[in-house]
């Protein structure tokens, strides 16, 4: 998928994006924007999102580290590792887990969301209970119709641009991952699994299968497995055992400090706790 095709995908699904200074920007947090295209590097000060949208600020990757005021850490498998990838490149314990997952589950791409929609919902509920992250478990019951409509819309918008890989056990979807390629980089940008079936190693089988597929793609030079976690060492360890290493990408972040006091005042008057928390988060990130 090219950068242009990725932008078209984002438009189709309906994310909050806009074009300014020749760059497409997407809302990453309230009043804060970043480039739509992952891994896109820009020159500081040359391009910005629209101020009335990015009231708190914006950020983007830069090539030259001297312009960076923070870093974005990702898990990356480089081209050399990718081309030489095989079961033998993994530790004996990880090989055993992958083989177990491949033996017990069927790994295949999900071509139709309808038959597995209920399975995905159960996976999301299970993941929410296990990790305490994202939407609360009750959301998927209380807003079932809303969630289903959004999931179907996202899947249909992703067709031909993003792949959904699933791990099936006796016909039941027990884990899935979303992947897409931007230029020469394959990105695993979402993964979820059901707690009751973790003993079948579905995540191991999925991760290995996806990387093995990427190895055969001449236009794919590296694989990114999302962010390098700051508070989940077990997740980093999982990625590392598949060959992924931490890569710190230089980032230029611009915060509109002259506007922040006014935003905080509005927040306090209207008791918007969520936005207040975000303002504090922005300030904390800048100090890192």
C-alpha positions in Angstrom: 0.0 0.0 0.0 1.3 3.4 -0.9 1.0 6.5 1.3 -1.7 7.8 -1.0 -3.7 4.5 -0.6 -3.3 4.6 3.1 -4.7 8.2 3.3 -7.6 7.1 1.1 -8.3 4.3 3.6 -8.3 6.6 6.5 -10.8 8.9 4.6 -13.1 6.0 3.8 -13.3 4.8 7.4 -14.0 8.4 8.6 -11.2 9.4 11.0 -10.7 13.0 11.9 -8.1 14.1 9.3 -7.3 17.3 7.3 -4.8 18.5 4.8 -2.5 21.4 5.6 0.9 22.4 4.1 0.7 19.5 1.7 0.6 16.9 4.6 -2.4 14.9 5.8 -2.8 15.1 9.6 -4.8 12.9 11.9 -6.0 13.5 15.5 -4.0 11.4 17.8 -5.4 12.9 21.0 -7.9 15.8 21.7 -6.5 19.0 20.1 -3.3 17.2 19.1 -2.3 15.9 15.6 0.3 13.8 13.9 0.9 12.8 10.2 -1.6 10.3 8.9 1.1 8.2 7.2 3.1 6.1 9.7 6.9 6.6 9.7 6.6 9.8 7.7 9.5 12.1 8.4 9.1 15.9 8.1 11.3 19.0 8.5 10.5 20.9 11.8 8.8 24.2 11.2 8.2 23.6 7.5 4.8 22.0 7.8 2.1 22.1 10.5 -1.5 21.0 11.0 -4.2 23.7 11.2 -3.9 25.7 14.4 -7.7 25.8 15.1 -7.6 22.0 15.1 -4.3 21.3 16.8 -4.9 23.7 19.7 -2.5 21.9 22.0 0.1 21.0 19.4 1.4 18.4 17.0 4.3 16.0 16.5 6.1 14.2 13.7 9.2 12.1 13.0 12.4 13.8 11.9 15.5 12.4 10.1 18.0 14.5 11.9 18.3 13.8 15.6 19.4 17.3 16.4 15.8 18.5 15.8 14.3 15.9 18.1 12.9 16.8 21.5 11.5 13.3 22.3 11.7 9.8 20.8 9.1 7.3 19.7 10.2 3.7 20.5 9.0 0.9 18.3 9.7 -2.8 17.9 11.4 -3.4 14.6 12.6 -6.4 12.7 15.2 -5.2 10.2 15.7 -6.5 6.6 18.7 -8.8 7.4 16.7 -10.5 10.1 13.6 -10.7 7.9 15.4 -12.3 4.9 17.1 -15.0 7.2 13.9 -15.6 9.2 12.9 -19.2 10.0 12.0 -21.4 12.9 15.6 -22.1 13.5 16.3 -18.4 14.1 14.1 -18.7 17.2 15.1 -20.1 20.6 14.1 -23.7 21.3 11.4 -22.7 23.8 9.9 -20.2 21.3 10.1 -22.7 18.5 8.1 -25.1 20.7 5.4 -22.6 21.3 5.1 -21.7 17.6 4.9 -25.4 16.7 2.3 -25.9 19.3 0.2 -23.0 18.1 0.5 -24.1 14.4 -0.5 -27.7 15.4 -3.5 -26.7 17.5 -4.9 -23.8 15.5 -5.5 -22.9 11.9 -3.9 -19.6 10.8 -5.6 -17.9 7.9 -6.6 -14.5 6.7 -10.1 -13.3 7.6 -11.9 -12.5 4.3 -15.4 -11.9 5.8 -16.0 -10.2 9.1 -19.7 -11.4 9.5 -19.1 -15.0 10.6 -16.4 -14.0 13.2 -18.0 -10.8 14.5 -19.3 -12.4 17.7 -15.9 -14.2 18.2 -14.1 -10.8 17.9 -16.5 -9.3 20.4 -15.8 -12.1 22.9 -12.0 -11.7 22.3 -12.3 -7.9 23.0 -14.2 -8.5 26.2 -11.7 -11.1 27.4 -8.8 -8.8 26.5 -10.3 -5.9 28.4 -10.8 -8.0 31.5 -7.3 -9.4 31.3 -5.3 -6.2 30.6 -7.5 -3.4 32.0 -6.7 -1.4 28.9 -8.9 0.2 26.2 -12.7 0.2 26.5 -14.1 -1.4 29.6 -15.6 -5.0 29.2 -19.2 -3.7 29.6 -18.8 -1.4 26.6 -19.1 -4.3 24.2 -22.4 -5.3 25.7 -23.9 -1.9 26.4 -23.0 -0.5 23.0 -23.0 -3.8 21.1 -24.8 -2.4 18.0 -22.6 0.6 17.8 -19.4 -1.4 18.2 -20.6 -3.9 15.6 -21.4 -1.2 13.0 -18.0 0.5 13.5 -16.1 -2.8 13.3 -17.9 -3.8 10.1 -17.3 -0.3 8.6 -13.6 -0.4 9.5 -13.2 -3.9 8.0 -14.9 -3.0 4.8 -12.8 0.2 4.6 -9.7 -1.9 5.1 -10.4 -4.3 2.3 -7.4 -4.4 -0.1 -5.4 -2.2 2.2 -5.1 -4.0 5.6 -5.1 -7.7 6.3 -6.8 -9.4 9.2 -5.1 -12.6 10.3 -6.9 -15.1 12.5 -6.1 -18.1 14.7 -8.9 -20.6 14.7 -9.4 -23.5 17.2 -12.1 -26.0 16.2 -13.7 -23.3 14.0 -13.7 -20.6 16.7 -11.7 -17.5 16.3 -9.5 -17.2 19.4 -7.0 -14.5 18.4 -6.4 -12.1 15.5 -4.0 -9.5 14.3 -4.3 -6.6 11.9 -1.4 -5.8 9.5 -0.7 -3.4 6.7 2.2 -2.4 4.5 3.2 1.2 4.0 5.8 1.5 1.3 8.6 -1.0 2.4 7.4 -1.5 6.0 4.9 -4.1 7.2 3.2 -2.9 10.4 1.5 -5.2 12.9 -0.7 -2.5 14.4 -3.2 -4.5 16.5 -3.4 -7.9 18.2 -6.0 -9.4 20.5 -6.6 -12.9 21.9 -9.0 -14.7 24.2 -7.7 -15.5 27.7 -9.3 -18.9 27.7 -7.2 -20.0 24.8 -3.8 -18.6 25.5 -2.5 -22.1 26.4 -2.8 -22.9 22.7 -0.2 -20.3 21.7 -2.3 -18.5 19.1 -0.3 -15.3 19.3 3.0 -17.2 18.7 1.5 -19.0 15.6 0.1 -15.7 14.3 3.3 -13.7 14.7 5.5 -16.3 13.1 3.1 -16.9 10.2 2.9 -13.1 9.5 6.7 -12.7 9.6 7.2 -15.8 7.4 4.8 -14.3 4.9 6.7 -11.0 4.9 9.9 -12.8 4.3 8.6 -13.8 0.9 7.6 -10.3 -0.1 10.4 -8.6 -2.0 8.8 -5.2 -1.5 8.8 -5.6 2.3 12.2 -4.6 3.9 11.2 -4.5 7.5 8.5 -5.3 10.0 7.2 -3.0 12.8 5.3 -4.6 15.7 3.9 -1.4 17.2 5.3 0.6 20.1 8.0 -0.6 22.5 6.0 -0.6 25.8 7.1 1.6 28.7 5.1 -0.4 31.3 4.6 -3.9 29.9 8.0 -5.6 29.9 6.4 -9.0 29.2 5.0 -7.6 25.9 8.5 -6.4 25.0 9.9 -9.7 25.9 7.4 -11.5 23.6 8.3 -9.3 20.7 12.1 -9.6 21.4 11.9 -13.4 21.3 10.7 -13.1 17.7 13.7 -11.0 16.8 12.2 -7.5 17.2 14.4 -4.9 18.8 13.8 -1.5 20.3 14.3 1.3 17.7 14.1 4.9 19.0 12.8 7.2 16.3 13.5 10.9 16.7 10.4 13.1 17.1 9.8 16.8 16.9 6.9 17.8 19.2 5.4 21.3 19.3 3.2 22.3 22.2 1.3 25.5 22.2 2.1 26.6 25.7 0.6 30.0 25.2 -2.8 28.4 24.6 -2.6 25.7 27.2 -3.5 28.0 30.2 -6.7 29.1 28.4 -7.6 25.5 27.6 -7.1 24.5 31.2 -9.4 27.3 32.4 -12.1 26.1 30.0 -11.6 22.6 31.2 -11.9 23.5 34.9 -15.0 25.6 34.3 -16.7 22.9 32.4 -15.3 20.1 34.6 -13.9 18.2 31.6 -11.7 15.8 33.5 -10.7 13.8 30.4 -9.3 16.8 28.6 -7.6 18.1 31.7 -5.8 14.8 32.0 -4.7 15.1 28.4 -3.3 18.6 28.9 -1.3 17.4 31.9 -0.1 14.4 29.8 1.1 16.7 27.0 3.1 18.8 29.5 4.6 15.7 31.0 5.6 14.3 27.6 7.4 17.5 26.7 9.5 17.3 29.8 10.7 13.8 29.0 
